[in-house]
Amino acid sequence: MLFLQCKSCWQYSAMGQLLGMNYSAVDVVINRAFEEPVESEDFRRFQALEHHFINEINES
């Protein structure tokens, strides 16, 4: 759910390459969209999805 909620938190380089999530913006999403804090293990899964997505998009 967190990954989908953060669809507007992506950062891009000046050349249009996907860099990753803006974690300050992700923190805002977590604080506003979720009643419970995000557990460390859930955030690690979020980062794994992020890195996989970045690799897939940048290889295209």
KOLDRENMI-191280 format. One record per residue: x, y, z of N, C-alpha, C in turn. Coordinates in nm, 2 decimals. Layout:
BEGIN
R      nxx      nyy      nzz     caxx     cayy     cazz      cxx      cyy      czz
R        X        Y        Z        X        Y        Z        X        Y        Z
...
END
This chain:
BEGIN
R      nxx      nyy      nzz     caxx     cayy     cazz      cxx      cyy      czz
R     0.08    -0.12     0.00     0.00     0.00     0.00     0.09     0.13     0.00
R     0.19     0.13     0.08     0.28     0.24     0.09     0.33     0.28    -0.04
R     0.38     0.18    -0.12     0.44     0.21    -0.25     0.34     0.28    -0.34
R     0.22     0.23    -0.34     0.12     0.29    -0.43     0.08     0.43    -0.38
R     0.08     0.45    -0.25     0.04     0.58    -0.20     0.15     0.69    -0.23
R     0.27     0.64    -0.26     0.38     0.73    -0.28     0.41     0.76    -0.43
R     0.31     0.74    -0.51     0.33     0.75    -0.66     0.37     0.89    -0.70
R     0.35     0.99    -0.62     0.39     1.13    -0.65     0.52     1.17    -0.59
R     0.59     1.08    -0.53     0.71     1.11    -0.45     0.84     1.08    -0.53
R     0.83     1.05    -0.66     0.95     1.01    -0.73     1.03     1.14    -0.77
R     1.17     1.12    -0.77     1.26     1.22    -0.81     1.33     1.18    -0.94
R     1.35     1.28    -1.03     1.41     1.26    -1.16     1.53     1.35    -1.17
R     1.63     1.30    -1.25     1.74     1.39    -1.28     1.70     1.49    -1.38
R     1.79     1.59    -1.41     1.76     1.69    -1.51     1.75     1.62    -1.65
R     1.81     1.51    -1.67     1.80     1.44    -1.80     1.68     1.34    -1.80
R     1.60     1.34    -1.70     1.48     1.25    -1.70     1.50     1.11    -1.64
R     1.62     1.08    -1.59     1.64     0.95    -1.53     1.58     0.94    -1.40
R     1.51     0.83    -1.37     1.45     0.81    -1.24     1.56     0.79    -1.13
R     1.56     0.87    -1.03     1.66     0.86    -0.92     1.61     0.78    -0.80
R     1.49     0.79    -0.77     1.44     0.72    -0.65     1.33     0.81    -0.58
R     1.29     0.77    -0.46     1.19     0.84    -0.39     1.25     0.96    -0.31
R     1.17     1.06    -0.30     1.20     1.17    -0.21     1.15     1.13    -0.07
R     1.24     1.09     0.02     1.20     1.03     0.14     1.13     1.13     0.23
R     1.16     1.26     0.22     1.08     1.36     0.29     0.94     1.36     0.25
R     0.91     1.35     0.12     0.77     1.34     0.08     0.71     1.20     0.12
R     0.79     1.10     0.12     0.74     0.97     0.17     0.70     0.98     0.31
R     0.77     1.05     0.39     0.74     1.07     0.54     0.61     1.14     0.55
R     0.58     1.24     0.46     0.45     1.31     0.47     0.34     1.21     0.44
R     0.36     1.13     0.34     0.25     1.03     0.30     0.23     0.93     0.42
R     0.34     0.89     0.48     0.32     0.79     0.59     0.24     0.86     0.71
R     0.28     0.98     0.74     0.21     1.05     0.85     0.07     1.09     0.82
R     0.04     1.11     0.70    -0.10     1.15     0.66    -0.19     1.04     0.62
R    -0.14     0.94     0.56    -0.22     0.83     0.50    -0.23     0.71     0.59
R    -0.15     0.70     0.69    -0.15     0.57     0.77    -0.17     0.61     0.92
R    -0.26     0.54     0.98    -0.29     0.56     1.12    -0.17     0.50     1.21
R    -0.12     0.39     1.17    -0.01     0.32     1.24     0.12     0.36     1.18
R     0.23     0.37     1.26     0.36     0.39     1.20     0.40     0.27     1.11
R     0.48     0.30     1.01     0.53     0.19     0.92     0.65     0.12     0.99
R     0.64    -0.01     1.00     0.75    -0.09     1.07     0.87    -0.09     0.98
R     0.99    -0.11     1.05     1.11    -0.11     0.98     1.12    -0.22     0.86
R     1.06    -0.33     0.89     1.06    -0.44     0.79     0.98    -0.40     0.67
R     0.86    -0.33     0.69     0.78    -0.28     0.58     0.85    -0.18     0.50
R     0.93    -0.09     0.57     1.00     0.01     0.49     1.11    -0.05     0.41
R     1.18    -0.16     0.46     1.28    -0.23     0.38     1.22    -0.29     0.26
R     1.10    -0.34     0.27     1.03    -0.40     0.16     0.99    -0.29     0.06
R     0.95    -0.18     0.11     0.92    -0.06     0.02     1.05    -0.02    -0.06
R     1.16    -0.02     0.01     1.29     0.02    -0.06     1.33    -0.09    -0.16
R     1.30    -0.21    -0.13     1.33    -0.32    -0.23     1.24    -0.30    -0.36
R     1.12    -0.27    -0.34     1.03    -0.24    -0.45     1.08    -0.12    -0.53
R     1.12    -0.02    -0.46     1.17     0.11    -0.52     1.29     0.08    -0.60
R     1.39     0.00    -0.55     1.51    -0.03    -0.63     1.48    -0.11    -0.75
R     1.39    -0.21    -0.73     1.35    -0.29    -0.85     1.29    -0.21    -0.96
R     1.20    -0.12    -0.92     1.13    -0.03    -1.01     1.22     0.06    -1.08
R     1.32     0.12    -1.01     1.42     0.21    -1.07     1.50     0.13    -1.17
R     1.54     0.01    -1.14     1.62    -0.07    -1.23     1.55    -0.10    -1.36
R     1.42    -0.14    -1.34     1.34    -0.17    -1.46     1.31    -0.05    -1.55
R     1.28     0.06    -1.49     1.25     0.19    -1.57     1.38     0.24    -1.64
R     1.49     0.24    -1.57     1.61     0.30    -1.62     1.67     0.21    -1.73
R     1.64     0.08    -1.73     1.69    -0.01    -1.83     1.61     0.01    -1.96
R     1.49     0.06    -1.96     1.41     0.08    -2.08     1.46     0.18    -2.17
END
